[in-house]
């Protein structure tokens, strides 16, 4: 989305949040990012300081990486808006009917996305759209 530099990406989140707090006009992507940040009040504290730009988050220690989490939401929004992989928009609609909560629906879908990305990295291959869609279908 914005290159490979973790600190620059994190700074981008901070800059957008500051833009929102200053009531400045946001670009469409910035609006999506702000909506994701707004859905996660538990992360708002990280935007009060730039210390979080260097923060390491370790799953082994029970920590969740807020930037990764928000990035997954944003990725999912992009997938749904472009319907890529083909059919994901339909699964999203069906899952929303099942869960009746957009945020919960996204979290369930993000579990499938994360698993797909993890398997691809583990096997040193591109993510499988077929397996990803199959995992989403299994949620129904």
Buried (B, 14 or more C-beta within 10 A) or exposed (E): EEEEEEEEBBBBBBEBBEBBEEEEEBEEBBEBBBBBBEBBEEBEEBBEEEEBBEEEBEEEEEEEBBBEBBBBBBBBBEBBEEEEBEEBBEBBEBBBEEBEEEEEBBBBBBBBBEBBBEBBEEEEEEBBBEBBBEBBEEBE
